[in-house]
Amino acid sequence: MTRILPRSTPEEQGVSSAAVIRFVDALQREVPGMHSLMLLRHGQVIAEGWWHPYSERMPHAMFSVSKSFTSTAVGFAVEEGLLSLDDRVVELLAADAPEAVSDNLAAMTVRHLLTMTTGHAVDSVDSVSVADENWTRALLALPVPLEPGTRFVYDSGASYLLSAIVQGLTGQRMLDYLAPRLLDPLGIVGATWEQSPNGIDAGGWGLSITTEDLAAFGLVYLDGGRFAGRQIVPAAWVAEATALQVENGEHLPGDDDSHGYGFQFWRNRHGTYRADGAFGQVAVVFPEQDALLVLTGGHTEKQSSLSAAWEHLLPVLGAAETLPADAASQTRLVETLARLAAPTPSGDASSPLAATVGGRRFVFPSNAGRIASAVLDFAPEADTLTIVDAAGEHRLTLGHDDWVAGASALLFGEQTAVAAAGAWADARSYIAEVRFVETPFAVTLSFDFRGDEVVLGVEQNVSFGDTQPVRTVGRS
């Protein structure tokens, strides 16, 4: 992998290694489900780490961080004279506009899409059916009960419409439009973006890139649109997109979601701002400190991670330009970052019950969930779990006290990179965990053996829906 950003030590860039260690320790304590971190000052990476089995080479689903890339595409289109912020949405997307256009829909502009002030009372994307072939038409057909510009309502459908507008104006999907303007200059290779059924990038979600790719993007915004001495993003757009464009709360001291919104960027406390994606994907820009923090994960503790940054990093990021070398702390920081790992299921590698239940096929009721049957095979080096569901057969290798890499269609219906591990929690209960390592998602399966029966529990770590464990009884 070609490294696209220069490296340095914390002290060379005026940051205490001991403070960075305290920040990492706080994440370890308070934010279960971390996947990676990267801290930069003065354009130099001064700390980086991945919680094994996640790694620097893996792309990661960015969810709504995608919105900030969409904003950047709009900025390029504005700079190139293809549109203005006051252009009306129904005119830009006339082919998909409804026959009867309400006054509020007619008043909706590009600016309203960027600032999440479209006039919708809820996120419009929730009203789009998976059966809709044309999401643009479905979104524009929705009622617009509020006057655009009067109220902030987080709206991923607005970001999708921005993507549709960019594609309509340029004749290119947004990912291709961004490639020569942003991705190629930043050295971002292999980015992917989920699309609607008719081939429009999702805009508000769906981008997958690496941690370092996201850091390069954040660095462009930190440096006023410049990268490696070259102006990449128009400076005026960087300033406008990251400024307070609309209020979205009462600026509560403990809530960084209430400090305003820009053009698909969130404003935070302490004069900072961020690109933000569900389940822990953030790029936090510290303009006054010339610093950047990038985190990825699979958790719901975003505020805890931001609060840890304010407590442990903010006081030291702007304190000095350089510090004396601290070899002992630097060594300890490197060792701390190298040891980062997601915990495997705790327990024993074997149980006397393994000889009885190993290799037996347990069948589950057809109405009890997706899993139709499961077989566990036990071996000294690693165990094997074979599951049959509606998508077919899935065979997973489960490491003992370590993650075993593989691929599975278990969660998404198509082959996706995974890492899996398993252990006996007690004499009759076995736990298997499968991490879908290019996403925030993980699934834990528990098997409680009771003679010819097994109680199967299935739990997902994070979800946009219900994460309550599902339990069902299977028979051999």
C-alpha positions in Angstrom: 0.0 0.0 0.0 1.4 3.4 -1.0 1.2 5.8 2.0 -0.2 9.1 0.8 0.5 11.1 3.9 3.9 11.9 5.6 4.6 10.6 9.1 6.2 12.2 12.1 6.3 11.8 15.9 3.9 13.6 18.2 6.7 15.7 19.8 8.1 16.8 16.5 4.7 18.4 15.8 4.2 19.8 19.3 2.0 17.1 20.8 2.7 15.1 23.9 2.8 11.3 23.2 1.6 10.8 26.8 -1.5 12.8 26.0 -2.2 10.7 22.9 -1.8 7.5 25.1 -4.4 8.9 27.5 -6.8 9.5 24.6 -6.3 6.0 23.3 -6.8 4.6 26.8 -10.0 6.6 27.1 -11.3 5.1 23.8 -10.4 1.6 25.0 -12.4 2.2 28.2 -15.4 4.2 27.0 -15.9 3.3 23.3 -16.2 -0.4 22.7 -16.3 -1.1 19.0 -13.4 1.1 17.8 -11.8 0.1 14.5 -9.2 2.7 13.7 -7.7 6.1 14.6 -5.4 8.5 12.8 -4.2 11.8 14.3 -2.5 14.5 12.3 -0.9 17.9 13.1 0.7 20.3 10.6 -0.2 17.8 7.9 1.8 14.9 9.5 0.4 11.7 10.8 1.6 11.5 14.4 -0.4 8.5 15.6 -2.3 5.7 13.9 -3.7 2.4 14.9 -6.2 -0.3 13.9 -8.0 -2.7 16.2 -7.1 -6.1 14.9 -8.7 -7.7 12.7 -9.2 -4.3 11.0 -6.2 -3.0 9.1 -4.9 0.0 7.2 -5.4 -1.8 3.8 -9.1 -2.3 4.3 -11.7 0.0 2.9 -14.4 0.9 5.4 -18.1 1.8 4.9 -18.3 5.5 5.7 -22.1 6.0 5.8 -22.9 9.7 6.1 -19.3 10.8 5.8 -20.3 10.3 2.2 -22.4 13.5 2.5 -19.2 15.6 2.8 -17.9 14.2 -0.4 -21.2 14.9 -2.1 -20.9 18.5 -0.8 -17.5 18.7 -2.4 -18.8 17.5 -5.7 -21.4 20.3 -5.6 -18.7 22.8 -4.8 -16.8 21.8 -7.9 -20.0 22.1 -10.0 -20.6 25.6 -8.6 -17.0 26.6 -9.3 -17.3 25.3 -12.9 -20.5 27.3 -13.5 -22.8 24.3 -13.8 -25.2 25.4 -11.1 -25.7 27.9 -8.3 -26.9 27.4 -4.7 -30.2 29.3 -5.5 -31.1 27.0 -8.5 -34.5 25.3 -7.9 -34.5 21.6 -7.4 -37.5 20.9 -9.6 -35.9 22.8 -12.5 -32.6 20.8 -12.2 -34.5 17.5 -11.9 -37.5 18.5 -14.2 -37.7 15.0 -15.8 -38.6 13.5 -12.5 -40.7 16.2 -11.0 -44.4 15.5 -10.2 -47.1 16.9 -12.5 -48.5 19.0 -9.7 -45.6 20.9 -7.9 -46.5 22.4 -4.5 -45.4 25.8 -3.6 -42.9 24.4 -1.0 -41.4 22.0 -3.5 -41.1 24.7 -6.1 -39.2 26.9 -3.5 -36.7 24.2 -2.7 -33.2 25.1 -3.8 -29.7 23.5 -3.9 -28.9 25.5 -0.7 -31.8 23.9 1.1 -30.6 20.4 0.1 -27.1 21.2 1.4 -28.2 22.6 4.7 -30.9 20.0 5.4 -33.7 22.6 5.4 -35.7 21.0 2.6 -39.1 21.4 4.2 -39.5 17.8 5.0 -40.6 17.0 8.6 -38.6 13.7 8.7 -35.8 12.1 6.7 -37.3 11.7 3.3 -35.2 8.7 2.4 -37.2 6.6 4.9 -40.2 7.0 2.6 -38.4 5.5 -0.4 -39.3 1.9 -1.0 -36.7 -0.7 -2.0 -39.0 -1.4 -4.9 -38.7 2.1 -6.3 -36.6 2.1 -9.4 -36.4 5.8 -9.6 -35.5 7.3 -6.1 -35.4 10.9 -7.5 -39.0 10.6 -8.7 -40.1 9.0 -5.4 -38.4 11.7 -3.3 -39.8 14.6 -5.3 -43.3 13.1 -5.1 -43.3 13.3 -1.3 -45.2 16.1 0.5 -43.2 19.1 1.6 -45.1 20.3 4.7 -42.7 23.0 5.8 -41.4 26.1 4.0 -37.9 25.3 2.8 -35.2 27.1 4.8 -37.2 27.4 8.0 -36.2 24.2 9.9 -33.2 21.8 10.0 -34.3 18.2 9.7 -31.5 15.6 9.0 -32.4 14.3 5.5 -30.3 11.8 3.6 -32.8 12.0 0.8 -31.6 15.6 0.3 -28.0 14.3 -0.2 -29.2 11.8 -2.8 -30.9 14.5 -4.7 -27.6 16.4 -4.8 -26.0 13.4 -6.3 -28.8 13.1 -8.9 -28.3 16.8 -9.7 -24.5 16.4 -10.2 -25.0 13.4 -12.4 -27.7 15.1 -14.4 -25.5 18.1 -15.0 -22.2 16.3 -15.8 -23.4 13.1 -17.4 -21.1 11.2 -14.9 -21.9 9.3 -11.7 -20.5 11.4 -8.9 -17.7 9.0 -8.1 -16.3 9.4 -11.6 -16.9 13.2 -11.5 -14.8 13.4 -8.3 -12.0 11.1 -9.5 -9.9 13.6 -11.5 -10.8 16.6 -9.3 -10.4 15.1 -5.8 -9.7 11.4 -5.5 -6.8 11.2 -7.9 -4.9 14.2 -6.5 -5.3 12.8 -3.0 -4.0 9.4 -4.0 -7.4 7.7 -3.2 -7.5 4.4 -5.2 -10.3 1.9 -5.2 -13.1 4.0 -3.7 -16.6 2.5 -4.2 -20.0 4.1 -3.8 -23.4 2.3 -3.6 -25.9 3.2 -6.2 -29.6 3.5 -6.6 -31.4 1.0 -8.9 -31.0 3.4 -11.9 -27.3 4.0 -11.4 -27.0 7.2 -9.3 -24.5 7.2 -6.4 -26.4 7.3 -3.1 -24.9 10.6 -2.1 -25.9 10.5 1.6 -24.2 7.1 2.3 -22.5 4.3 0.5 -18.9 5.5 0.1 -16.2 3.1 1.1 -12.6 4.2 1.5 -9.7 3.6 3.9 -8.9 5.4 7.1 -6.0 7.2 5.4 -8.1 8.2 2.5 -10.5 9.9 4.9 -7.6 11.6 6.5 -6.4 12.9 3.2 -9.9 14.3 2.6 -10.0 16.0 6.0 -6.5 17.4 5.4 -7.7 19.2 2.3 -10.4 20.9 4.2 -8.0 21.7 7.1 -5.7 23.4 4.7 -8.3 25.5 3.0 -8.7 23.2 0.0 -5.0 22.6 -0.7 -3.1 19.3 -0.7 0.6 18.9 -1.3 0.9 22.6 -2.2 -1.9 22.5 -4.8 -5.3 24.0 -4.6 -7.7 21.0 -4.9 -11.0 22.2 -3.6 -12.0 25.9 -4.1 -11.0 27.8 -1.0 -14.3 29.7 -1.0 -16.2 26.4 -1.0 -14.2 25.1 2.0 -15.0 28.2 4.0 -18.7 28.2 3.1 -19.3 24.5 3.4 -17.8 24.3 6.9 -19.2 27.5 8.3 -22.4 27.7 10.4 -25.1 27.8 7.8 -28.1 26.8 9.9 -28.8 26.3 13.6 -29.8 22.8 14.6 -30.0 23.0 18.4 -29.3 25.0 21.5 -25.5 24.6 21.5 -25.7 22.3 24.5 -22.3 21.9 26.2 -22.3 18.1 26.1 -23.9 17.5 22.7 -21.8 18.1 19.6 -24.9 17.5 17.4 -26.5 20.8 18.5 -23.8 23.3 17.4 -25.0 24.0 13.9 -24.7 22.6 10.4 -22.9 23.7 7.2 -23.1 22.2 3.7 -23.2 18.5 4.7 -20.6 19.1 7.5 -21.4 19.3 11.2 -20.2 22.1 13.5 -18.8 21.0 16.9 -17.8 22.8 20.0 -14.4 24.5 20.3 -14.5 25.9 16.8 -14.1 22.5 15.2 -16.2 20.7 12.6 -16.6 17.2 11.3 -17.6 14.8 8.5 -19.8 12.3 10.3 -21.1 8.8 9.5 -23.2 6.4 11.5 -21.6 4.0 14.0 -18.4 5.9 14.6 -17.0 7.2 11.3 -15.7 10.8 11.8 -13.1 13.2 10.5 -12.8 16.0 13.0 -11.0 19.2 11.8 -9.4 21.5 14.4 -8.7 24.7 12.3 -7.2 26.7 15.2 -4.8 23.9 16.2 -4.0 22.8 12.6 -4.9 19.2 13.5 -7.2 16.4 12.3 -8.6 13.3 14.0 -10.0 10.4 12.0 -11.9 7.5 13.7 -13.8 4.5 12.3 -15.8 2.0 14.3 -18.9 0.0 14.9 -20.6 1.5 17.9 -23.1 4.1 19.1 -20.7 6.1 21.3 -19.8 8.9 18.9 -20.3 11.6 21.6 -18.0 9.6 24.0 -15.2 9.6 21.4 -15.6 13.3 20.7 -15.7 14.1 24.4 -12.5 12.1 24.9 -10.8 14.2 22.2 -11.9 17.4 23.9 -10.6 16.2 27.2 -7.3 14.6 26.2 -6.2 16.0 22.8 -7.6 19.6 22.6 -5.5 21.0 25.5 -2.3 19.8 23.9 -2.9 20.2 20.2 -2.1 23.9 20.1 0.2 24.3 23.1 3.5 24.3 21.2 5.0 23.9 17.7 7.5 21.4 18.8 8.4 19.6 22.0 11.6 17.9 23.3 11.8 14.3 22.3 10.3 11.9 24.8 11.7 8.5 23.7 10.0 6.6 26.5 6.5 7.9 25.9 6.9 7.6 22.1 7.9 4.0 22.5 5.0 3.3 24.8 2.6 5.0 22.3 3.9 2.9 19.5 3.5 -0.3 21.6 0.0 0.8 22.7 -1.1 1.3 19.1 0.4 -1.9 17.9 -1.5 -3.9 20.6 -4.9 -2.6 19.7 -7.3 -5.5 19.0 -11.0 -6.2 19.1 -11.7 -8.8 21.9 -12.5 -12.3 20.7 -15.2 -14.2 22.6 -13.9 -15.1 26.0 -13.8 -18.7 27.2 -12.1 -22.0 26.6 -11.0 -23.5 23.3 -12.6 -26.8 24.2 -15.4 -28.5 26.3 -16.2 -32.1 27.1 -19.5 -31.5 25.3 -17.7 -30.9 22.0 -17.4 -34.6 21.3 -21.2 -34.9 21.7 -22.5 -31.9 19.7 -19.7 -31.5 17.2 -20.8 -32.4 13.6 -24.5 -32.6 14.5 -26.9 -30.6 12.3 -29.4 -28.5 14.3 -32.5 -27.5 12.4 -34.5 -24.4 13.2 -38.2 -23.6 12.6 -38.8 -21.9 9.2 -40.6 -19.0 10.9 -37.9 -18.4 13.5 -35.6 -16.2 11.4 -33.1 -16.5 8.6 -31.1 -19.4 9.9 -32.4 -22.8 8.8 -29.7 -25.0 10.2 -26.3 -24.9 11.9 -23.4 -27.3 12.3 -20.4 -26.8 14.6 -17.2 -28.8 14.0 -14.4 -28.5 16.6 -10.7 -28.9 16.0 -7.5 -28.0 18.0 -6.5 -25.1 15.8 -9.8 -23.6 14.8 -13.5 -24.5 14.8 -15.9 -24.4 11.8 -19.5 -23.1 11.8 -21.7 -24.0 8.8 -24.9 -22.2 8.5 -27.7 -22.6 5.9 -30.1 -19.7 5.4 -32.2 -18.3 2.5 -29.0 -17.2 0.7 -27.4 -20.6 0.8 -24.6 -22.3 2.8 -22.1 -20.3 4.7 -18.9 -21.9 6.1 -16.9 -19.9 8.7 -13.6 -20.7 10.3 -13.5 -19.6 14.0 -10.2 -18.9 15.5 -9.3 -19.6 19.2 -8.2 -16.3 20.9 -7.6 -14.8 17.4 -9.5 -13.7 14.4 -9.5 -15.9 11.2 -9.9 -14.0 8.0 -12.4 -15.2 5.4 -15.4 -14.2 3.3 -19.1 -14.8 3.8 -22.5 -13.9 2.4 -24.1 -14.4 5.8 -25.2 -10.9 6.5 -25.4 -9.1 3.1 -26.3 -11.9 0.7 -23.0 -11.5 -1.2 -19.4 -12.4 -0.4 -18.0 -9.9 2.1 -14.7 -9.9 4.0 -15.0 -11.2 7.5 -13.0 -12.2 10.5 -14.4 -14.8 12.9 -13.6 -16.3 16.3 -15.2 -18.6 18.8 -15.0 -20.0 22.3 -16.8 -22.1 24.9 -18.3 -19.6 27.4 -19.0 -22.5 29.8 -19.3 -26.3 29.6 -22.4 -26.2 27.4 -22.5 -22.8 25.8 -20.5 -21.8 22.7 -20.1 -18.3 21.4 -19.2 -17.4 17.8 -18.6 -13.8 16.6 -18.3 -12.8 13.0 -17.0 -9.3 12.1 -17.7 -7.9 8.6 -14.5 -6.1 8.6 -15.1 -3.6 5.8 -18.2 -2.3 7.6 -19.2 -1.4 11.2 -21.2 -4.6 11.6 -20.7 -7.7 13.6 -22.9 -10.7 14.5 -22.7 -12.8 17.6 -24.2 -16.3 17.7 -24.6 -18.1 20.9 -25.3 -21.9 21.1 -26.7 -23.2 24.4 -26.8 -27.0 24.0 -29.5 -29.0 25.9 -29.4 -32.6 24.9 -30.9 -32.9 21.4 -31.8 -29.2 21.4 -29.9 -26.0 21.1 -31.0 -22.5 22.0 -29.6 -20.2 19.3 -29.2 -16.5 20.0 -28.3 -14.1 17.3 -27.3 -10.5 18.1 -26.0 -7.7 15.8 -23.8 -5.0 17.3 -25.3 -2.0 15.5 -28.2 -1.5 13.1 -30.5 1.1 11.7 -33.3 -1.1 13.1 -33.8 -3.4 16.0 -30.6 -4.8 17.7 -32.5 -6.9 20.3 -31.2 -10.5 20.3 -33.3 -13.1 18.5 -33.5 -16.5 20.2 -34.9 -19.8 18.7 -34.7 -23.5 19.6 -33.3 -26.0 17.1 -33.3 -29.8 17.2 -30.8 -32.3 16.0 
